[in-house]
Amino acid sequence: MTSGLLTHLRPRRKPRIVLVGDMILDRYQYGVTERISPEAPILVLAASNEELRLGGSGNVAANLASLGAELQCVAVVGDDEGAAQIRDLLSRSGLSAEGLVVDPSRPTIRKTRLVSQSQQLLRIDEERVGPLSAAVEAAVLDRLEQALVGADIVVVSDYGKGTLTDRVLERVCRAPDRLRVVVDPKGRDYARYRGASILTPNRIEAETATGILLDGPEGIRRAAEHLCSMADLDAAVITLGAEGMYCRLADGSREITIPARARSVYDVTGAGDTAISVLAFALADGADLEAALTLANAAAGVTVQRFGVAAITADEIERALGDALGSSHKLLTLDELRLRVEAERRAGRSVVFTNGCFDVLHVGHLQYLEFSAHEGDVLVIGVNDDASVKRLKGEARPVNGAEDRAALLAGLECVSYVTIFPEDTPAALIEAITPDVLVKGADWADKGVVGREWVEQHGGRVVLADLKQGYSTTATLQRMELD
């Protein structure tokens, strides 16, 4: 069964995350190009509309907000219209701008992209890069100190624009409180991140920082080992584009390779931001490193299929992960199912439950399950284990083992989750997840539907489904014997 990856996308408690880094305002100027300028051999963009997005550490913030994190952003902006626009974008994402420090001496960093037919023609960067003044640095440290109280994890998003001074990095990475710190690095000197938990450079960044060519598994391994040594890390994660991700623990006890799923790459802008956002979010919720990397890799794969930077949602990651894992991600233990149901409810979805042996699937089962799925948003199936089927149906049953029966059900599009239970009735399972809708076949009208009282007492409803006549597992097996 799946290790419960998806539970980390909709956790019980919002992870408390601090983000510090270079905030950028991304401006997209859209238009069409149909002629050459008579003044110079250049295209003329007939501008039609523009769009503003959070860029740099702001894109990380937007992704974390979309996932539902409780986020504190610390960054430097100017005293200008760009800063006001960043505050507005943060507010629209449900984020506070209290952690922004105003530096009147430098403009808010802005990148303007001229776009025609989804192709970038030109990028205009407006910025003043350099070390912060003592007063601005002190203000950043003060905001950071306030934000770190009660944090689960810290994300450092370095775009090399000056926010992350040595003193700021020292406070984040080497403070006595030793919070877990995940860094998206920049430049050549990764020793400045010494004491961080995880660094996430891409292939080119890792080659630049280590001087090691990542031309094969051995080069990748040596580069990761060097990164761990130079920055005193717990682990190094190198993102490898179409080759996925590679992670090495500092003590060499474990290597993790997460393969990428083949996708059409449309625009790699912001893929690293998405990856570190999801990685930090999952780690803050208690995911192990491999699970967090798997989620991050799936999220980055979605991002590259879009144009420009854009926040990803838990639903998109779930769909991508489902595509990668096939139907296996639907097979859950009871504990995993309980967490998933809680997450679905927090997302505003209604839960439908039905159960059975489902031994030798037939068209009657399919009609019944499709009917059940239409009664709500999420269909959960409880499947009797082999021992309980024998008790209910006799020693000759089941024909198919519980794992096979569950896997077949999980392969149906209308089914959201499947779990196997050992009892003769689903009473305990129903009480564990308390579905909004309980569906049983109409043939149970006179037998008494197990779980009816519990569901109705908790505000749910019971629905009896008409069954397709002439279809049953018993009848199918009898026809097989005649043959």
C-alpha positions in Angstrom: 0.0 0.0 0.0 1.0 3.6 -0.5 3.0 5.2 2.3 0.4 7.9 2.7 2.2 10.5 0.6 -1.0 12.4 -0.1 -1.7 13.0 3.6 1.1 15.6 3.7 -0.6 17.7 1.1 -3.6 18.4 3.4 -2.2 18.1 6.9 -4.3 18.4 10.1 -2.3 21.4 11.3 -1.0 24.2 9.0 2.8 24.0 9.0 4.4 27.2 10.3 7.0 28.2 7.8 9.4 31.2 7.7 10.5 32.3 4.3 13.5 34.7 3.9 14.9 35.8 0.6 14.8 38.2 -2.4 11.3 39.3 -3.2 10.8 40.2 -6.9 7.8 41.6 -8.8 7.2 39.8 -12.0 5.4 41.8 -14.7 4.2 40.1 -17.9 3.4 42.5 -20.8 1.4 40.5 -23.4 0.7 41.4 -27.0 1.1 40.4 -30.6 4.0 40.9 -33.0 3.0 41.3 -36.7 5.5 43.7 -38.1 9.1 45.0 -38.0 9.8 48.5 -36.7 10.7 51.0 -39.5 13.1 52.6 -37.1 15.3 49.5 -36.4 15.3 45.8 -37.3 13.3 44.8 -34.3 9.8 43.4 -33.7 7.0 45.7 -32.7 4.9 44.4 -29.8 1.3 45.6 -29.9 0.7 45.5 -26.2 -2.8 44.4 -25.1 -2.6 43.6 -21.4 -0.3 43.0 -18.5 -0.2 40.7 -15.5 1.6 41.0 -12.2 2.9 38.0 -10.2 5.0 37.3 -7.2 8.5 36.4 -8.2 11.7 35.3 -6.5 11.0 34.4 -2.9 7.5 35.7 -3.6 6.9 32.8 -5.9 7.9 30.4 -3.1 5.5 32.3 -0.9 2.7 32.0 -3.4 3.2 28.2 -3.6 3.3 27.8 0.1 0.2 29.9 0.5 -1.6 27.8 -2.1 -0.7 24.7 -0.2 -2.1 26.2 3.0 1.0 27.0 5.0 1.0 29.5 7.9 3.7 31.6 6.4 5.8 34.6 7.5 7.8 36.3 4.7 10.9 38.3 5.4 12.2 40.4 2.5 13.4 43.8 1.4 11.3 46.1 -0.9 11.6 49.7 -2.0 9.5 52.7 -1.1 7.6 52.6 -4.4 4.7 51.4 -6.5 6.3 48.0 -6.9 6.3 47.5 -3.1 2.6 48.4 -3.0 1.9 45.9 -5.8 3.8 43.1 -3.9 1.8 43.9 -0.7 -1.4 43.6 -2.8 -0.3 40.3 -4.3 0.6 38.9 -0.9 -2.8 40.0 0.5 -4.6 38.3 -2.4 -2.8 35.1 -1.5 -3.9 35.5 2.1 -0.4 36.4 3.3 0.8 39.1 5.7 3.3 41.8 4.5 4.4 42.6 8.0 7.8 41.0 7.4 8.7 43.3 4.5 11.4 45.8 5.3 11.4 49.1 3.3 14.7 50.3 1.9 14.2 53.7 0.3 17.6 53.7 -1.2 16.8 50.9 -3.7 13.9 50.2 -5.9 11.7 47.1 -5.5 13.2 44.5 -7.9 11.0 44.2 -11.0 11.4 41.9 -14.0 9.3 42.8 -17.0 8.8 40.1 -19.6 7.5 41.0 -23.1 5.5 38.1 -24.4 3.9 37.3 -27.7 2.0 34.1 -28.4 3.4 32.6 -25.2 7.0 33.3 -26.2 9.2 35.7 -24.3 10.8 38.3 -26.6 12.7 40.3 -24.0 13.2 40.6 -20.3 13.8 44.0 -18.6 15.4 43.8 -15.1 15.0 46.8 -12.8 17.2 46.3 -9.7 20.0 47.7 -7.6 22.0 44.8 -6.3 24.4 45.2 -3.3 24.8 44.7 0.4 22.2 46.1 2.7 22.9 49.1 4.8 23.4 48.5 8.5 20.0 49.9 9.4 18.1 47.8 6.8 20.0 44.7 7.8 19.2 45.3 11.5 15.5 45.7 10.5 15.6 42.4 8.5 17.2 40.6 11.5 14.5 42.0 13.8 11.6 40.9 11.5 13.3 37.5 11.2 13.6 37.1 15.0 9.9 37.7 15.4 9.0 35.4 12.6 11.1 32.5 13.9 9.1 32.1 17.1 7.1 28.8 16.9 8.3 28.0 13.3 8.5 24.4 12.1 10.9 25.1 9.3 12.8 27.9 7.5 13.1 28.3 3.7 15.9 30.4 2.3 15.3 31.6 -1.3 18.5 33.2 -2.5 18.4 35.1 -5.8 21.6 36.9 -5.2 20.1 40.3 -4.8 21.5 41.2 -1.4 18.8 40.4 1.2 20.7 37.3 2.5 23.7 38.9 4.1 26.2 36.9 6.1 24.6 38.1 9.3 21.1 37.1 8.1 22.3 33.6 7.0 24.2 33.2 10.3 21.1 33.8 12.2 19.0 31.4 10.2 21.6 28.6 9.6 23.8 28.7 12.7 21.6 29.9 15.6 21.4 27.8 18.7 17.7 27.0 18.2 18.8 24.9 15.2 15.6 25.0 13.2 15.5 22.9 10.1 16.6 25.1 7.2 16.1 24.4 3.5 18.0 26.6 1.1 17.7 27.3 -2.6 21.2 28.6 -3.1 22.9 31.1 -5.5 26.5 31.8 -6.5 29.7 29.9 -6.0 30.3 30.1 -2.3 28.0 27.6 -0.6 30.1 27.8 2.6 28.0 30.9 3.5 25.1 28.5 4.0 27.1 26.4 6.6 24.8 24.9 9.2 21.7 24.7 6.9 19.9 21.3 6.8 19.3 20.9 3.1 20.6 22.6 -0.1 18.7 22.2 -3.3 20.9 23.4 -6.2 20.1 22.4 -9.8 22.7 20.7 -12.0 24.4 23.8 -13.3 24.4 25.4 -9.8 25.9 22.3 -8.3 28.6 22.1 -11.0 29.4 25.8 -10.4 29.7 25.5 -6.7 31.7 22.3 -6.6 33.7 22.4 -9.8 32.6 18.8 -10.4 31.0 17.9 -13.8 27.7 16.1 -13.2 28.1 13.9 -16.3 27.0 10.6 -14.7 26.0 8.9 -11.5 29.5 9.1 -10.0 29.9 12.8 -10.7 26.5 13.5 -9.2 27.4 11.5 -6.1 30.7 13.2 -5.6 29.1 16.7 -6.1 26.5 15.9 -3.4 29.1 14.7 -1.0 31.2 17.8 -1.6 28.1 20.0 -1.0 27.4 18.3 2.3 31.0 18.8 3.4 31.4 22.5 2.4 28.1 23.6 4.0 27.9 21.1 6.9 24.6 19.9 5.7 22.3 17.1 6.8 21.6 16.3 3.1 22.2 17.7 -0.4 19.5 17.5 -3.0 20.4 18.1 -6.6 17.6 18.7 -9.1 18.4 17.2 -12.4 15.6 18.3 -14.7 14.5 15.4 -16.9 16.5 13.0 -14.7 14.5 13.9 -11.6 16.2 14.4 -8.2 19.2 13.0 -6.4 19.7 13.2 -2.6 22.6 12.1 -0.5 22.7 12.2 3.3 25.8 13.8 4.7 26.9 10.6 6.5 26.6 8.6 3.3 24.1 6.2 4.9 21.5 6.8 2.3 21.1 7.9 -1.3 17.7 8.7 -2.7 16.9 8.9 -6.5 13.5 10.2 -7.5 13.0 9.7 -11.3 11.2 12.3 -13.3 8.1 11.4 -15.3 8.3 12.1 -19.0 6.5 15.4 -19.6 6.3 18.1 -22.3 8.4 21.0 -21.0 6.8 24.3 -21.7 8.6 26.7 -19.4 11.1 25.8 -16.6 10.6 29.2 -14.9 9.8 28.8 -11.2 10.3 25.0 -11.1 12.9 25.3 -8.4 10.7 27.5 -6.4 7.9 25.0 -6.6 10.1 22.1 -5.6 11.6 23.8 -2.5 8.1 25.0 -1.5 6.6 21.5 -1.6 9.7 19.9 0.0 9.6 22.3 2.9 5.8 22.0 3.3 6.0 18.2 3.5 9.0 18.1 5.8 7.3 20.6 8.1 4.3 18.2 8.3 6.6 15.4 9.4 7.1 13.6 6.1 10.3 11.6 5.7 12.8 12.9 3.2 12.0 10.5 0.4 8.3 11.2 0.7 8.9 14.9 0.7 11.2 14.7 -2.4 8.6 12.5 -4.2 6.0 15.2 -3.7 8.4 18.0 -4.7 9.4 16.2 -7.8 5.8 15.6 -8.9 5.0 19.3 -8.2 8.0 20.5 -10.3 6.8 18.3 -13.1 3.5 20.1 -13.2 5.1 23.6 -13.1 7.2 23.0 -16.2 4.1 22.5 -18.2 2.9 26.0 -17.6 4.0 29.4 -18.8 5.7 31.7 -16.3 5.7 31.4 -12.5 2.5 30.2 -10.9 1.5 28.7 -7.6 0.7 25.0 -7.6 -2.2 23.4 -5.7 -2.5 20.2 -3.7 -5.0 18.9 -6.2 -2.6 19.3 -9.1 0.2 17.5 -7.2 -2.2 14.7 -6.3 -3.2 14.2 -9.9 0.4 14.2 -11.0 1.4 11.7 -8.3 -1.6 9.6 -9.2 -0.5 9.5 -12.8 3.0 8.5 -11.7 1.9 5.8 -9.3 -1.0 4.5 -11.2 -3.9 3.3 -9.0 -1.6 2.2 -6.1 -1.9 5.6 -4.4 -5.6 4.8 -3.8 -4.8 1.8 -1.6 -4.7 2.9 2.0 -4.4 1.5 5.5 -7.1 2.5 7.9 -4.8 5.1 9.5 -3.9 6.5 6.1 -7.6 6.5 5.1 -8.6 8.4 8.2 -6.1 11.1 7.5 -7.2 11.4 3.9 -10.8 11.6 4.8 -10.1 14.4 7.2 -8.1 16.2 4.5 -10.9 15.8 2.0 -13.4 17.3 4.4 -11.1 20.3 5.1 -11.1 20.8 1.4 -14.9 20.9 1.4 -15.5 17.5 -0.2 -18.3 15.1 0.8 -17.3 11.4 1.5 -19.3 8.5 0.2 -18.7 5.0 1.6 -19.8 1.5 0.5 -18.4 -2.0 1.1 -18.4 -5.5 0.0 -16.4 -8.6 -1.0 -16.3 -7.6 -4.7 -15.1 -11.1 -5.6 -15.1 -11.5 -9.4 -16.0 -8.0 -10.6 -18.8 -7.7 -13.1 -20.8 -5.0 -14.8 -23.3 -4.9 -11.9 -20.5 -3.9 -9.6 -19.4 -1.1 -12.0 -23.0 0.3 -12.3 -23.3 0.2 -8.5 -20.0 2.0 -7.8 -20.6 4.6 -10.5 -24.0 5.3 -8.8 -22.3 5.5 -5.4 -19.7 8.0 -6.7 -22.4 10.4 -7.9 -23.8 10.7 -4.4 -20.8 12.8 -3.3 -17.3 14.0 -4.1 -15.1 11.1 -2.8 -15.9 7.4 -3.0 -14.3 5.2 -0.4 -14.6 1.4 -0.7 -14.2 -1.0 2.2 -13.2 -4.5 1.0 -13.6 -7.7 3.2 -10.3 -9.5 3.7 -10.0 -13.1 2.7 -10.7 -14.6 6.1 -14.0 -12.7 6.5 -15.1 -13.6 3.0 -14.6 -17.3 3.9 -16.7 -16.8 7.0 -19.4 -15.0 5.0 -19.3 -17.0 1.7 -17.8 -20.4 2.5 -14.5 -22.1 2.2 -14.5 -21.9 -1.6 -14.3 -18.2 -1.5 -12.9 -15.8 -2.3 -11.8 -16.6 -5.8 -9.5 -13.6 -5.8 -7.3 -12.5 -2.9 -8.0 -9.3 -1.0 -5.0 -7.4 -2.5 -6.1 -8.3 -6.0 -9.7 -7.3 -5.4 -8.7 -4.0 -3.9 -6.3 -3.3 -6.8 -9.0 -3.9 -9.4 -11.4 -1.5 -7.5 -8.6 1.1 -7.3 -8.2 0.9 -11.0 -11.8 2.2 -11.6 -12.0 5.9 -12.3 -15.0 6.5 -10.1 -13.2 5.1 -7.0 -11.2 7.5 -4.8 -9.8 5.2 -2.1 -9.8 1.5 -1.1 -9.1 -0.1 2.2 -9.2 -3.7 3.4 -10.9 -4.5 6.7 -10.8 -7.8 8.6 -14.2 -7.8 10.4 -17.4 -9.4 9.1 -19.2 -6.0 9.0 -17.9 -2.6 8.2 -19.2 -1.1 11.4 -15.8 -0.2 12.9 -14.6 1.2 9.6 -17.7 3.4 9.2 -17.3 4.7 12.7 -13.6 5.4 12.0 -14.3 7.7 9.0 -18.0 8.7 9.5 -19.0 9.1 5.9 -21.4 11.8 4.8 -23.2 9.2 2.6 -23.5 5.5 3.1 -24.6 3.5 0.1 -25.8 -0.1 0.1 -27.7 -2.2 -2.4 -31.5 -2.2 -2.4 -31.4 -5.8 -1.3 -30.3 -4.7 2.1 -33.5 -2.7 2.7 -35.0 -5.6 4.8 -31.8 -6.8 6.3 -30.8 -3.6 8.0 -27.9 -1.5 6.8 -24.9 -1.8 9.1 -23.8 1.7 10.1 -27.1 3.4 9.3 -27.6 4.7 12.9 -24.1 6.0 13.2 -24.1 7.9 9.9 -27.6 9.4 10.5 -26.7 10.4 14.0 -23.7 12.3 12.6 -25.8 14.2 10.0 -25.2 11.9 7.1 -27.6 10.0 4.9 -28.1 6.4 3.7 -28.9 5.7 0.1 -30.1 2.3 -1.3 -29.0 1.6 -4.8 -31.0 -0.4 -7.3 -28.9 -3.4 -8.5 -28.6 -4.5 -12.1 -30.7 -7.6 -12.5 -29.1 -10.9 -13.5 -25.6 -9.9 -12.2 -24.0 -11.4 -9.2 -20.7 -13.1 -8.3 -22.6 -16.3 -7.4 -24.4 -16.4 -10.7 -21.1 -15.8 -12.6 -19.4 -18.7 -10.8 -22.4 -21.0 -11.5 -22.2 -20.2 -15.2 -18.5 -21.0 -15.1 -19.3 -24.4 -13.6 -21.8 -25.1 -16.3 -19.2 -24.3 -18.9 
